[in-house]
Amino acid sequence: MRKAALTVHVTASLGWLGAVAAFLALAVAGLVSSAPQTVRGAYVAMELTGWAVIVPLAGLTLVTGVVQSLGTVWGLWRHYWVIAKLLITVLATVLLLVHMQPAGHLADAAARASLAGGELEGMRIQLIADAAAAVVALVTAAALSVFKPRGMTRYGRRRQRERPLPRPATP
């Protein structure tokens, strides 16, 4: 059961990262393309990708990450790297939900008319910056999972001291 939950968590996390990378590619295409159909398609696809793929994967990553931490020796509050991953995931999820507002606004504007040259340029650049920051945050969370830097919290050290040591087998 633990391996199945880990598989769901890793798959959701990697899916989230991949979907954000696709979102970033669409944001860049929407900004630099001179073809109105490409610009329109990019921003409409970004909103759809955000709500149908990225938001659900972010939620699934958060939930399965908490479940994983509670079901393993790492615990949720025992190691600083787990807390850092949790904070990154929560912050990235909250910022994603906030970030979807300008994505929706640009999708609506693109669907109504072509976005000419510099129209809504600040918001278009913001989408690129936000998506790039999300990629960095998600790669950082993945790196924490792989490297598991040392450092236990006070709670973790106390729990470790409280745990009874296994008794040696008697012959």
Secondary structure, DSSP 8 states (H G I E B T S, - for coil): -HHHHHHHHHHHHHHHHHHHHHHHHHHHHHHH---HHHHHHHHHHHHHHIIIIIHHHHHHHHHHHHHHHHTSTT-SSSBHHHHHHHHHHHHHHHHHHHHHHHHHHHHHHHHHS---TTTTHHHHHHHHHHHHHHHHHHHHHHHHHHH----B-HHHHHHHHHS--------
